[in-house]
Amino acid sequence: MKKYQQLAEQILEQITLGIWKPGDRLPSLRAQVQHSGMSFMTVGHAYQLLESRGAIVARPQSGYYVAPRPLVTNTPIAQPVTRDEAVDINTYIFDVLQASCNAEVVPFGSAFPDPRLFPLQLLNRSLVTVSKTATAMSVIENLPPGNAALRHAIARRYAQQGIPVSPDEIVITAGALEALNLSLQVVTEPGDWVIVENPCFYGALQALERLGLKALAVATDPITGIDLAALELALEQNRVKACWLMSNSQNPLGVTLSVSKKQALVNLLAQHHVTLIEDDVYSELYYGRERPLPLRAFDEQGITLHCSSYSKCLVAGFRIGWVVAGKYARRIQQLQLMSTLSTSSPMQLALVDFLATRRFDTHLRRLRRILAERKQQVLLALSEHFPVEAKVYHSESGYFLWIELPKNVDTRLLYQQALTHHISIAPGKMFSTGNNWDHCFRLNASWEWGDREQQAIVTLSRLIVEQMNLSKSVPS
């Protein structure tokens, strides 16, 4: 059991024993941090868990109180399964992403970590080294499935987690998104049903739209992850071909599934003979002692295509990803030859040179530490400036925060208003074909903190409060 879960259970036991009675005000987050010796992140997560279970409630400008009603179990915000015969969201996503590219804008809406956290000088040095030794045959040698030394290095990384992967199963791709798209293409045909999370990574929605696939969006909770009962319902009622999921640092929620839930999920998909396409690009960005296992580690029947990349943990510009494709490896290579032909040969060679040393693990340790510190800084700023009604969900990995506002706040409008102040956010509309998350947004907490970022949080808070007050003043 994690620390935040232990703290939540302690408080819940105190409520059960009558130490805290219905209506009593609980210690503030800061007071609980001082009393327990735990981090602000851990205490905040514990309070979120208790609130999601109905044990406590937040009151504006006052704090957290013991709920005046019996405890209830988690109730999904969205309906369990949402059916979408046609996915049409690419234009909206494109517009939001374009706004995040402006250097004058505070990039809270960006999908990438702060690029200044990457060892670009060392990588460029590797690139210079291999450019001097590359031969005319290098391009041919690095055609699909990709550079042999790089595939062996990736296979050894899996071996460190006890996951047996042959280099022959690995296909190097132009980033994880190509790996995911090729995986989806190889196991589906236009008109097929594909399961995604709700909310989910917008790239999945774009891929479904491009390939003419139909979406079954399964309710996903920011603390516990995907609803397995809803997933089972979707599998039983539809002829599902594939399931695109993130079990580690899910984008946009940030949640990582428990080991038991990962095992149950893989077993469920195997029972229904559904191919699992696993998007696992954030698993290296954990803050604990051990890297979380992917769903691939629990797959004994070969139903998983495991996709990842170096874009989020080492360097975005190189666009180097891969898929552990198993029996689909040859077919994916054929599809790649018909589309992008191959991944950049110099970039593959440079990564091989870089990974040949211990610099990668040294970099990862520093990256994880800084991301954890920066997320903590943002959480503190949000606790100081955001209205009490805002729920901020966070995890001990990755760099995203998921923020849930009152239902009367429209984050599509908030996004437009924030842009006029040179601030970007990722509105909830980006992550669903429906409107269940229009009152939520994702915030990137990886950027170096300064006056500019602090003022951006203050401005966002003001815009949120203005929208909340405006909707209250409008007669029903």
KOLLO-835288 format. One record per residue (C-alpha): x, y, z; residue number from 1; residue in three letters. Coordinates in steps of 0.02 Angstrom, whole numbers, m for minus. Layout:
N
PT	u	v	w	zavo	kolti
PT	X	Y	Z	NUM	ala .
...
//
This chain:
476
PT	u	v	w	zavo	kolti
PT	0	0	0	1	met .
PT	67	172	m48	2	lys .
PT	93	311	79	3	lys .
PT	m57	413	23	4	tyr .
PT	m167	259	37	5	gln .
PT	m100	224	212	6	gln .
PT	m138	402	266	7	leu .
PT	m312	393	189	8	ala .
PT	m347	231	283	9	glu .
PT	m286	309	446	10	gln .
PT	m402	458	427	11	ile .
PT	m546	343	375	12	leu .
PT	m518	237	531	13	glu .
PT	m519	395	638	14	gln .
PT	m686	445	559	15	ile .
PT	m756	270	591	16	thr .
PT	m701	278	774	17	leu .
PT	m785	447	795	18	gly .
PT	m626	546	821	19	ile .
PT	m684	652	675	20	trp .
PT	m874	670	667	21	lys .
PT	m984	721	519	22	pro .
PT	m962	907	492	23	gly .
PT	m794	918	581	24	asp .
PT	m659	1016	493	25	arg .
PT	m503	913	455	26	leu .
PT	m327	982	472	27	pro .
PT	m275	1085	320	28	ser .
PT	m156	1011	193	29	leu .
PT	m12	1111	266	30	arg .
PT	m55	1059	445	31	ala .
PT	m68	877	392	32	gln .
PT	101	890	305	33	val .
PT	181	956	464	34	gln .
PT	95	827	575	35	his .
PT	124	673	467	36	ser .
PT	295	717	398	37	gly .
PT	233	667	226	38	met .
PT	249	772	69	39	ser .
PT	118	895	10	40	phe .
PT	90	782	m141	41	met .
PT	58	628	m32	42	thr .
PT	m63	718	85	43	val .
PT	m155	798	m61	44	gly .
PT	m175	630	m145	45	his .
PT	m242	553	16	46	ala .
PT	m373	691	33	47	tyr .
PT	m421	669	m150	48	gln .
PT	m445	482	m122	49	leu .
PT	m555	513	30	50	leu .
PT	m656	644	m63	51	glu .
PT	m681	528	m213	52	ser .
PT	m748	395	m93	53	arg .
PT	m870	518	m14	54	gly .
PT	m783	517	155	55	ala .
PT	m742	703	157	56	ile .
PT	m801	858	65	57	val .
PT	m717	1022	17	58	ala .
PT	m799	1187	61	59	arg .
PT	m753	1349	m31	60	pro .
PT	m626	1457	61	61	gln .
PT	m639	1344	213	62	ser .
PT	m556	1175	190	63	gly .
PT	m600	991	205	64	tyr .
PT	m740	925	316	65	tyr .
PT	m801	751	363	66	val .
PT	m946	710	248	67	ala .
PT	m1118	727	329	68	pro .
PT	m1178	569	241	69	arg .
PT	m1132	384	240	70	pro .
PT	m975	335	146	71	leu .
PT	m1004	285	m36	72	val .
PT	m894	200	m163	73	thr .
PT	m821	288	m313	74	asn .
PT	m950	344	m439	75	thr .
PT	m881	366	m615	76	pro .
PT	m894	543	m680	77	ile .
PT	m930	482	m856	78	ala .
PT	m1053	349	m910	79	gln .
PT	m969	176	m907	80	pro .
PT	m956	152	m1095	81	val .
PT	m979	283	m1231	82	thr .
PT	m1006	225	m1411	83	arg .
PT	m944	335	m1553	84	asp .
PT	m985	272	m1728	85	glu .
PT	m876	409	m1805	86	ala .
PT	m731	501	m1725	87	val .
PT	m710	682	m1780	88	asp .
PT	m595	781	m1667	89	ile .
PT	m432	808	m1762	90	asn .
PT	m465	990	m1810	91	thr .
PT	m494	1044	m1630	92	tyr .
PT	m338	953	m1569	93	ile .
PT	m233	1030	m1708	94	phe .
PT	m285	1207	m1660	95	asp .
PT	m243	1181	m1476	96	val .
PT	m73	1103	m1512	97	leu .
PT	m26	1243	m1630	98	gln .
PT	m58	1373	m1494	99	ala .
PT	59	1282	m1375	100	ser .
PT	205	1301	m1497	101	cys .
PT	214	1490	m1479	102	asn .
PT	370	1537	m1380	103	ala .
PT	280	1686	m1303	104	glu .
PT	150	1573	m1224	105	val .
PT	170	1490	m1052	106	val .
PT	161	1308	m1113	107	pro .
PT	51	1228	m979	108	phe .
PT	m42	1147	m1124	109	gly .
PT	113	1064	m1199	110	ser .
PT	124	875	m1211	111	ala .
PT	315	872	m1196	112	phe .
PT	425	897	m1044	113	pro .
PT	538	1049	m1036	114	asp .
PT	669	1010	m1172	115	pro .
PT	803	1095	m1068	116	arg .
PT	797	943	m954	117	leu .
PT	871	834	m1092	118	phe .
PT	1060	804	m1113	119	pro .
PT	1064	885	m1284	120	leu .
PT	1251	922	m1282	121	gln .
PT	1295	740	m1249	122	leu .
PT	1171	681	m1380	123	leu .
PT	1240	804	m1508	124	asn .
PT	1414	741	m1468	125	arg .
PT	1357	564	m1506	126	ser .
PT	1278	626	m1666	127	leu .
PT	1442	707	m1720	128	val .
PT	1539	548	m1677	129	thr .
PT	1429	434	m1781	130	val .
PT	1422	556	m1927	131	ser .
PT	1611	537	m1943	132	lys .
PT	1605	347	m1946	133	thr .
PT	1443	317	m2044	134	ala .
PT	1460	228	m2210	135	thr .
PT	1354	220	m2366	136	ala .
PT	1285	55	m2302	137	met .
PT	1219	133	m2141	138	ser .
PT	1053	181	m2218	139	val .
PT	1021	4	m2281	140	ile .
PT	1076	m73	m2116	141	glu .
PT	952	34	m2020	142	asn .
PT	799	m2	m2127	143	leu .
PT	654	m93	m2040	144	pro .
PT	659	m172	m1915	145	pro .
PT	794	m45	m1869	146	gly .
PT	972	m41	m1804	147	asn .
PT	1019	m209	m1728	148	ala .
PT	1123	m135	m1587	149	ala .
PT	981	m18	m1538	150	leu .
PT	856	m160	m1535	151	arg .
PT	973	m262	m1425	152	his .
PT	992	m113	m1306	153	ala .
PT	803	m99	m1293	154	ile .
PT	785	m286	m1264	155	ala .
PT	911	m276	m1122	156	arg .
PT	806	m137	m1042	157	arg .
PT	657	m255	m1041	158	tyr .
PT	766	m393	m968	159	ala .
PT	806	m281	m819	160	gln .
PT	622	m289	m774	161	gln .
PT	615	m477	m798	162	gly .
PT	522	m464	m964	163	ile .
PT	593	m581	m1098	164	pro .
PT	592	m490	m1265	165	val .
PT	690	m544	m1417	166	ser .
PT	771	m406	m1522	167	pro .
PT	686	m488	m1671	168	asp .
PT	516	m439	m1598	169	glu .
PT	564	m255	m1593	170	ile .
PT	531	m134	m1736	171	val .
PT	610	40	m1724	172	ile .
PT	487	177	m1773	173	thr .
PT	481	366	m1795	174	ala .
PT	423	396	m1616	175	gly .
PT	294	302	m1515	176	ala .
PT	150	377	m1613	177	leu .
PT	204	287	m1771	178	glu .
PT	223	126	m1671	179	ala .
PT	46	146	m1603	180	leu .
PT	m29	190	m1771	181	asn .
PT	56	44	m1859	182	leu .
PT	0	m73	m1720	183	ser .
PT	m179	m15	m1736	184	leu .
PT	m174	m28	m1925	185	gln .
PT	m106	m205	m1925	186	val .
PT	m247	m278	m1817	187	val .
PT	m400	m179	m1878	188	thr .
PT	m500	m136	m2032	189	glu .
PT	m611	18	m2061	190	pro .
PT	m772	3	m1963	191	gly .
PT	m701	m103	m1822	192	asp .
PT	m734	m62	m1639	193	trp .
PT	m583	m9	m1536	194	val .
PT	m583	21	m1348	195	ile .
PT	m500	177	m1279	196	val .
PT	m502	258	m1108	197	glu .
PT	m617	403	m1066	198	asn .
PT	m527	522	m1058	199	pro .
PT	m383	461	m1165	200	cys .
PT	m229	521	m1259	201	phe .
PT	m289	625	m1405	202	tyr .
PT	m171	532	m1523	203	gly .
PT	m281	380	m1504	204	ala .
PT	m434	479	m1558	205	leu .
PT	m339	550	m1708	206	gln .
PT	m285	375	m1759	207	ala .
PT	m463	308	m1749	208	leu .
PT	m525	453	m1854	209	glu .
PT	m390	429	m1986	210	arg .
PT	m419	241	m2001	211	leu .
PT	m609	252	m2001	212	gly .
PT	m627	154	m1839	213	leu .
PT	m766	163	m1708	214	lys .
PT	m730	206	m1527	215	ala .
PT	m789	124	m1367	216	leu .
PT	m734	245	m1232	217	ala .
PT	m725	161	m1060	218	val .
PT	m740	267	m903	219	ala .
PT	m571	299	m821	220	thr .
PT	m546	372	m646	221	asp .
PT	m403	492	m603	222	pro .
PT	m360	391	m447	223	ile .
PT	m402	209	m485	224	thr .
PT	m388	206	m674	225	gly .
PT	m496	115	m800	226	ile .
PT	m661	41	m741	227	asp .
PT	m639	m147	m766	228	leu .
PT	m826	m182	m747	229	ala .
PT	m862	m58	m886	230	ala .
PT	m722	m133	m990	231	leu .
PT	m797	m306	m970	232	glu .
PT	m967	m239	m1020	233	leu .
PT	m895	m162	m1178	234	ala .
PT	m808	m325	m1224	235	leu .
PT	m965	m428	m1197	236	glu .
PT	m1081	m316	m1296	237	gln .
PT	m971	m277	m1447	238	asn .
PT	m856	m365	m1569	239	arg .
PT	m697	m275	m1515	240	val .
PT	m539	m293	m1619	241	lys .
PT	m414	m195	m1514	242	ala .
PT	m392	m101	m1351	243	cys .
PT	m276	52	m1343	244	trp .
PT	m227	84	m1161	245	leu .
PT	m100	170	m1048	246	met .
PT	m70	84	m881	247	ser .
PT	77	193	m823	248	asn .
PT	59	382	m800	249	ser .
PT	m97	384	m907	250	gln .
PT	m115	538	m1016	251	asn .
PT	m205	650	m970	252	pro .
PT	m249	589	m793	253	leu .
PT	m76	533	m737	254	gly .
PT	m141	378	m647	255	val .
PT	m39	216	m640	256	thr .
PT	m136	54	m620	257	leu .
PT	m101	m62	m474	258	ser .
PT	m14	m227	m510	259	val .
PT	m172	m325	m470	260	ser .
PT	m275	m218	m588	261	lys .
PT	m147	m238	m728	262	lys .
PT	m154	m427	m708	263	gln .
PT	m345	m428	m708	264	ala .
PT	m352	m314	m861	265	leu .
PT	m236	m424	m965	266	val .
PT	m331	m580	m913	267	asn .
PT	m496	m499	m965	268	leu .
PT	m432	m452	m1137	269	leu .
PT	m355	m624	m1162	270	ala .
PT	m522	m707	m1120	271	gln .
PT	m605	m606	m1258	272	his .
PT	m460	m630	m1381	273	his .
PT	m436	m442	m1401	274	val .
PT	m268	m369	m1452	275	thr .
PT	m194	m247	m1326	276	leu .
PT	m100	m97	m1394	277	ile .
PT	m3	m27	m1247	278	glu .
PT	55	153	m1249	279	asp .
PT	196	157	m1121	280	asp .
PT	296	315	m1155	281	val .
PT	299	381	m976	282	tyr .
PT	353	227	m878	283	ser .
PT	532	290	m854	284	glu .
PT	467	447	m767	285	leu .
PT	423	369	m600	286	tyr .
PT	471	443	m431	287	tyr .
PT	479	284	m327	288	gly .
PT	612	151	m311	289	arg .
PT	552	32	m445	290	glu .
PT	496	62	m623	291	arg .
PT	314	9	m641	292	pro .
PT	286	m146	m745	293	leu .
PT	196	m129	m911	294	pro .
PT	43	m233	m956	295	leu .
PT	160	m330	m1070	296	arg .
PT	238	m409	m915	297	ala .
PT	74	m497	m873	298	phe .
PT	37	m560	m1049	299	asp .
PT	61	m747	m1067	300	glu .
PT	m35	m767	m1230	301	gln .
PT	53	m641	m1342	302	gly .
PT	m94	m522	m1361	303	ile .
PT	7	m363	m1326	304	thr .
PT	94	m243	m1443	305	leu .
PT	199	m139	m1324	306	his .
PT	245	35	m1387	307	cys .
PT	365	161	m1313	308	ser .
PT	495	291	m1359	309	ser .
PT	639	402	m1301	310	tyr .
PT	540	561	m1339	311	ser .
PT	475	592	m1162	312	lys .
PT	625	532	m1063	313	cys .
PT	780	575	m1167	314	leu .
PT	755	679	m1323	315	val .
PT	599	729	m1419	316	ala .
PT	683	789	m1579	317	gly .
PT	761	622	m1625	318	phe .
PT	589	542	m1646	319	arg .
PT	647	367	m1599	320	ile .
PT	516	244	m1538	321	gly .
PT	481	60	m1553	322	trp .
PT	352	m77	m1540	323	val .
PT	376	m251	m1468	324	val .
PT	267	m327	m1602	325	ala .
PT	286	m514	m1574	326	gly .
PT	201	m610	m1714	327	lys .
PT	154	m447	m1801	328	tyr .
PT	335	m388	m1821	329	ala .
PT	353	m432	m2005	330	arg .
PT	185	m358	m2054	331	arg .
PT	224	m195	m1961	332	ile .
PT	390	m183	m2053	333	gln .
PT	298	m200	m2218	334	gln .
PT	175	m63	m2171	335	leu .
PT	318	50	m2116	336	gln .
PT	409	27	m2281	337	leu .
PT	250	86	m2370	338	met .
PT	234	242	m2262	339	ser .
PT	389	321	m2182	340	thr .
PT	511	193	m2259	341	leu .
PT	620	193	m2103	342	ser .
PT	673	289	m1948	343	thr .
PT	817	412	m1964	344	ser .
PT	980	315	m1979	345	ser .
PT	1093	449	m1898	346	pro .
PT	974	466	m1750	347	met .
PT	973	278	m1722	348	gln .
PT	1163	271	m1727	349	leu .
PT	1179	420	m1609	350	ala .
PT	1066	336	m1482	351	leu .
PT	1167	176	m1492	352	val .
PT	1323	277	m1454	353	asp .
PT	1240	367	m1308	354	phe .
PT	1162	211	m1233	355	leu .
PT	1329	119	m1238	356	ala .
PT	1378	215	m1080	357	thr .
PT	1292	236	m911	358	arg .
PT	1243	414	m953	359	arg .
PT	1062	365	m985	360	phe .
PT	1027	305	m807	361	asp .
PT	1120	455	m735	362	thr .
PT	1012	569	m840	363	his .
PT	852	478	m789	364	leu .
PT	888	494	m603	365	arg .
PT	913	682	m622	366	arg .
PT	759	699	m734	367	leu .
PT	645	608	m611	368	arg .
PT	707	712	m465	369	arg .
PT	679	878	m554	370	ile .
PT	508	829	m620	371	leu .
PT	453	780	m444	372	ala .
PT	516	945	m374	373	glu .
PT	433	1048	m509	374	arg .
PT	267	958	m491	375	lys .
PT	275	994	m304	376	gln .
PT	305	1178	m341	377	gln .
PT	154	1187	m455	378	val .
PT	45	1097	m328	379	leu .
PT	92	1224	m196	380	leu .
PT	50	1368	m314	381	ala .
PT	m119	1289	m357	382	leu .
PT	m160	1263	m172	383	ser .
PT	m123	1446	m138	384	glu .
PT	m214	1525	m285	385	his .
PT	m346	1409	m359	386	phe .
PT	m522	1410	m286	387	pro .
PT	m561	1273	m161	388	val .
PT	m688	1199	m283	389	glu .
PT	m547	1148	m400	390	ala .
PT	m491	967	m379	391	lys .
PT	m310	938	m428	392	val .
PT	m266	757	m465	393	tyr .
PT	m83	708	m463	394	his .
PT	23	551	m458	395	ser .
PT	199	501	m410	396	glu .
PT	256	493	m590	397	ser .
PT	256	593	m750	398	gly .
PT	229	781	m763	399	tyr .
PT	43	806	m792	400	phe .
PT	m89	870	m671	401	leu .
PT	m273	841	m706	402	trp .
PT	m384	980	m642	403	ile .
PT	m571	960	m618	404	glu .
PT	m672	1119	m600	405	leu .
PT	m857	1143	m558	406	pro .
PT	m973	1086	m696	407	lys .
PT	m1023	1266	m734	408	asn .
PT	m846	1305	m795	409	val .
PT	m810	1274	m979	410	asp .
PT	m624	1244	m1006	411	thr .
PT	m645	1269	m1194	412	arg .
PT	m688	1449	m1154	413	leu .
PT	m553	1454	m1019	414	leu .
PT	m426	1397	m1149	415	tyr .
PT	m475	1539	m1266	416	gln .
PT	m471	1668	m1125	417	gln .
PT	m303	1606	m1062	418	ala .
PT	m226	1620	m1236	419	leu .
PT	m264	1806	m1237	420	thr .
PT	m149	1815	m1085	421	his .
PT	m16	1707	m1171	422	his .
PT	m55	1551	m1070	423	ile .
PT	m96	1382	m1144	424	ser .
PT	m189	1238	m1062	425	ile .
PT	m251	1073	m1131	426	ala .
PT	m442	1077	m1114	427	pro .
PT	m534	917	m1074	428	gly .
PT	m618	919	m1245	429	lys .
PT	m451	862	m1321	430	met .
PT	m463	694	m1233	431	phe .
PT	m640	637	m1273	432	ser .
PT	m764	637	m1416	433	thr .
PT	m902	683	m1293	434	gly .
PT	m924	828	m1171	435	asn .
PT	m897	736	m1006	436	asn .
PT	m732	827	m974	437	trp .
PT	m774	1002	m1033	438	asp .
PT	m751	1063	m853	439	his .
PT	m575	987	m838	440	cys .
PT	m403	1024	m908	441	phe .
PT	m228	952	m909	442	arg .
PT	m80	1055	m848	443	leu .
PT	103	1021	m889	444	asn .
PT	207	1041	m729	445	ala .
PT	379	1006	m803	446	ser .
PT	432	1186	m837	447	trp .
PT	558	1284	m734	448	glu .
PT	464	1390	m608	449	trp .
PT	479	1579	m604	450	gly .
PT	379	1740	m592	451	asp .
PT	306	1712	m765	452	arg .
PT	236	1541	m719	453	glu .
PT	177	1601	m548	454	gln .
PT	83	1746	m627	455	gln .
PT	7	1628	m756	456	ala .
PT	m69	1524	m614	457	ile .
PT	m138	1681	m533	458	val .
PT	m215	1734	m699	459	thr .
PT	m291	1562	m729	460	leu .
PT	m367	1565	m556	461	ser .
PT	m444	1735	m588	462	arg .
PT	m519	1677	m753	463	leu .
PT	m590	1522	m670	464	ile .
PT	m670	1620	m528	465	val .
PT	m742	1747	m652	466	glu .
PT	m823	1606	m750	467	gln .
PT	m890	1525	m592	468	met .
PT	m965	1690	m531	469	asn .
PT	m1038	1732	m701	470	leu .
PT	m1130	1567	m714	471	ser .
PT	m1200	1591	m538	472	lys .
PT	m1267	1763	m582	473	ser .
PT	m1358	1702	m738	474	val .
PT	m1541	1664	m692	475	pro .
PT	m1595	1484	m723	476	ser .
//
